[in-house]
Amino acid sequence: MSGAVQAGWAPPSGPPEPTPRRGWPRWLLAVTVLWAVLLGALTWWSVRTDPPTVREQRSIGQAAPVVERAVGELVAAIGDGAWALAATRYEPGCRVTPMADGATLIGGVTVFVPEGDERALLERVADRLPASWRAGVRAGSAGPRLRADAGEFVVVEGRTAGAGRIEFEADTGCRPVDRPYAAPPLGAGGPPLDAVTEAARALGRSAPTSAESLSAACPAGGRATTTLVTAGPAPVDLAGLWPLAALSSAHPATLLDAPEVYAYRRGPMVVLADATGDELRLAASTPCP
């Protein structure tokens, strides 16, 4: 075979040039851009109009009014009895996500009943709460427990915390913190402070120099309030309060008479003496109208 090269033909000097790549069709680019704009618009609309689907989508500031209204609903459902609002607890330090801190807000009401009547009270409150809360009472290892859903992922629970003592709580769970929590301002004074001062003196204690004022929004308007003081160490003989109950025009004037708890009416207020702890606590509460 001859090694001669044919005239007019040059041997290849390297690999063939690549075929030019075609760009995306213009119509496909237009569809992609339109889809991105539509997806962004739908996201914007959903964030502003759709209800939250998880607890972490509502901050402490947004959940605080729900807690306050839930406590007011509890007061209205408790009705006539030996009750007092509990101080709202703001508990920072929980984790919303592995990378974000949060806080929990818990409001509550404490009720005292004769020993053995705890479940009856829980069932009565469950029956009186809004139907949308789906409240129910179930038996548990620690005794009967009420559980309800107040909306916006706020859980309401009621449980026994000792013989004749029931604690109700409205709990946000861990939430993002959008602003520091501050309880609604309420001045301490007037008839509630006069009532706890009267009770302290009847028990041989000094007049209180400071008081804690608590309140909750009632479902039909107005506010339920509690004025709370500490009046020295417990135990104490609560029989000194009997004459004050006798002054009440309400019937029955005495709401509860137990060795460490005594409650009576003073006008529209409920005056409660709680000596179950290390200190005597006196509270005067006005119910929902």
C-alpha positions in Angstrom: 0.0 0.0 0.0 1.4 3.3 -1.0 2.0 6.1 1.6 1.3 8.8 -0.9 -1.4 11.4 0.0 -4.1 12.1 -2.5 -4.0 15.6 -4.0 -6.5 18.1 -2.6 -7.0 16.3 0.8 -5.3 17.2 4.0 -5.1 14.6 6.8 -6.8 15.6 10.1 -4.6 17.4 12.5 -6.6 16.9 15.8 -10.0 15.9 17.2 -13.1 17.2 15.5 -14.6 20.5 16.7 -17.6 20.0 19.1 -21.0 20.6 17.9 -22.4 24.0 19.2 -24.8 23.6 22.1 -28.2 25.0 21.7 -29.6 27.4 24.4 -33.0 27.0 26.1 -35.9 27.9 24.0 -37.2 31.3 24.7 -40.7 30.0 25.5 -39.2 27.7 28.2 -37.3 30.6 29.8 -40.5 32.6 29.9 -42.5 29.8 31.5 -39.8 29.3 34.2 -39.8 33.0 35.1 -43.6 33.1 35.2 -43.6 30.0 37.5 -41.1 31.6 39.9 -43.2 34.8 40.1 -46.4 32.9 40.7 -44.7 30.7 43.4 -43.5 33.9 45.2 -46.9 35.5 45.1 -48.6 32.4 46.5 -46.0 32.2 49.3 -46.6 35.9 50.2 -50.4 35.3 50.2 -50.1 32.2 52.3 -48.0 33.8 55.0 -50.4 36.6 55.4 -53.8 34.8 55.1 -53.4 31.1 56.0 -53.9 30.1 59.7 -50.9 28.7 61.5 -50.3 25.0 61.1 -47.6 24.6 63.8 -47.2 26.2 67.2 -43.8 27.8 66.2 -45.6 30.0 63.7 -47.1 32.1 66.6 -44.9 34.2 68.9 -45.2 34.8 72.6 -46.6 38.3 71.8 -49.3 36.7 69.6 -50.2 33.9 72.1 -50.3 36.1 75.2 -53.9 37.4 74.6 -55.1 33.9 73.9 -53.7 32.8 77.3 -55.4 35.7 79.0 -58.8 35.0 77.4 -58.4 31.3 78.3 -57.9 32.1 82.0 -61.0 34.4 81.9 -63.0 31.5 80.4 -61.8 29.3 83.2 -62.8 31.8 85.9 -66.3 32.1 84.3 -66.6 28.2 84.1 -65.5 27.8 87.8 -68.3 30.2 88.9 -69.0 30.3 92.6 -66.2 28.8 94.6 -62.9 29.3 96.5 -60.6 30.4 93.7 -57.8 32.9 93.0 -55.8 33.8 89.9 -52.3 32.5 89.8 -49.4 34.7 88.7 -48.6 34.3 85.0 -45.3 32.6 84.5 -42.9 33.7 81.8 -40.3 31.0 81.3 -37.5 31.7 78.8 -34.7 29.2 77.9 -36.6 26.6 75.8 -35.6 25.7 72.2 -38.0 26.4 69.4 -35.5 24.8 67.0 -31.9 23.6 67.5 -30.8 27.1 66.4 -33.5 29.3 68.0 -34.3 30.1 71.6 -37.9 30.6 72.8 -40.0 31.0 75.9 -43.2 29.6 77.4 -46.1 31.6 78.9 -48.4 30.0 81.5 -51.5 31.6 83.1 -53.7 29.9 85.6 -56.3 29.7 88.3 -56.2 27.8 91.6 -59.4 26.4 93.2 -60.0 24.7 96.5 -62.8 22.3 97.1 -63.7 19.8 99.9 -61.5 16.7 99.7 -63.1 14.2 97.4 -64.9 16.8 95.2 -61.9 17.3 92.8 -63.3 15.3 89.9 -66.7 16.8 90.2 -65.2 20.3 89.8 -63.1 19.3 86.8 -66.2 17.8 85.1 -68.3 20.8 85.8 -65.7 23.2 84.4 -65.2 21.0 81.3 -69.0 21.1 80.7 -69.0 24.9 80.9 -66.0 25.7 78.7 -66.7 26.6 75.0 -67.7 23.6 72.9 -65.0 24.4 70.4 -62.4 23.7 73.1 -63.4 20.0 73.1 -62.8 19.8 76.9 -62.8 16.4 78.6 -61.8 14.8 81.8 -59.8 11.6 81.9 -58.5 9.4 84.7 -54.7 9.2 85.1 -52.1 7.8 87.3 -51.9 11.1 89.2 -55.7 11.5 89.4 -58.3 13.0 87.0 -57.1 15.6 84.5 -59.0 18.1 82.3 -57.6 18.9 78.9 -58.8 21.3 76.3 -57.7 23.2 73.2 -58.1 27.0 73.6 -57.0 27.6 70.0 -53.8 29.0 68.5 -52.0 25.9 70.0 -52.7 27.0 73.6 -53.4 24.0 75.8 -55.6 24.2 78.8 -55.2 21.6 81.6 -56.7 21.1 85.0 -55.3 18.7 87.6 -55.3 17.9 91.3 -52.3 19.3 93.2 -53.0 17.9 96.6 -56.1 17.1 98.6 -58.9 19.5 97.7 -56.6 21.7 95.5 -57.0 21.9 91.7 -54.8 24.0 89.4 -55.9 25.1 86.0 -53.3 26.3 83.5 -53.3 27.7 80.0 -49.9 26.9 78.4 -48.4 28.3 75.1 -45.6 25.7 74.9 -42.3 27.0 73.6 -42.7 30.0 71.2 -40.5 32.5 69.5 -40.0 35.7 71.5 -40.9 38.8 69.5 -41.0 41.1 72.5 -40.6 40.9 76.3 -43.8 39.8 78.0 -45.4 42.3 80.4 -48.6 41.6 82.4 -51.5 44.0 81.9 -51.1 46.9 84.4 -53.5 46.9 87.3 -53.2 49.0 90.4 -53.4 47.4 93.8 -55.8 49.0 96.2 -59.5 49.7 96.8 -61.9 47.1 98.2 -59.7 44.0 97.4 -56.7 45.4 99.3 -59.0 46.4 102.2 -60.4 42.9 102.3 -57.0 41.1 102.6 -55.9 43.7 105.1 -59.0 43.1 107.2 -58.3 39.3 107.0 -54.7 39.7 108.0 -55.6 41.7 111.1 -58.3 39.2 112.1 -55.6 36.5 112.1 -53.3 38.7 114.2 -51.0 39.6 111.4 -49.7 43.0 110.4 -51.3 44.9 107.6 -49.6 44.0 104.3 -47.2 46.6 102.9 -47.3 45.3 99.3 -49.7 43.4 97.1 -49.6 41.6 93.8 -52.5 42.4 91.4 -53.6 39.9 88.7 -56.3 40.0 86.1 -57.8 38.2 83.2 -60.2 39.2 80.4 -63.7 37.7 80.9 -65.6 36.2 78.0 -68.6 38.6 78.3 -66.5 41.7 78.9 -64.9 43.1 82.0 -62.1 41.6 84.0 -61.6 39.1 86.8 -59.1 40.2 89.3 -57.1 38.9 92.3 -55.2 40.9 94.9 -52.7 38.6 96.6 -50.5 39.2 99.7 -48.3 37.1 102.0 -49.1 37.5 105.7 -46.3 35.8 107.6 -45.5 32.2 108.2 -47.9 29.2 108.4 -49.4 27.4 110.1 -52.1 29.6 111.5 -55.5 29.1 113.1 -58.0 30.3 110.5 -60.9 30.4 112.9 -60.2 34.1 113.3 -61.9 34.6 109.9 -65.3 33.3 111.0 -66.6 36.6 112.3 -65.7 38.3 109.0 -67.7 35.7 107.1 -70.7 36.3 109.4 -70.7 40.0 108.3 -71.5 39.0 104.7 -75.0 39.3 103.4 -74.4 36.6 100.8 -75.7 33.1 101.5 -73.8 30.9 102.1 -71.1 33.3 103.3 -68.6 30.6 103.9 -67.4 28.9 100.7 -64.9 26.5 102.2 -63.9 25.7 105.8 -60.9 23.3 106.0 -58.0 23.1 108.5 -55.5 24.9 106.2 -57.9 26.7 103.8 -60.8 29.1 104.5 -62.8 31.0 101.9 -65.7 33.4 102.3 -67.6 36.1 100.5 -67.1 39.8 101.2 -69.6 41.6 99.0 -68.9 40.5 95.4 -65.4 39.3 96.3 -64.1 35.9 97.3 -61.6 36.1 100.1 -59.3 33.1 100.4 -56.8 32.2 103.1 -54.3 29.5 102.1 -52.0 28.1 104.8 -51.0 25.0 102.9 -47.5 26.2 102.3 -44.7 27.7 104.4 -46.4 31.1 104.3 -50.0 32.3 104.8 -51.4 33.7 101.5 -54.4 35.9 101.4 -56.3 36.7 98.2 -59.4 38.8 97.4 -60.8 38.0 94.0 -63.6 39.6 91.9 -65.3 37.2 89.5 -66.4 37.7 85.9 -69.6 39.8 85.6 
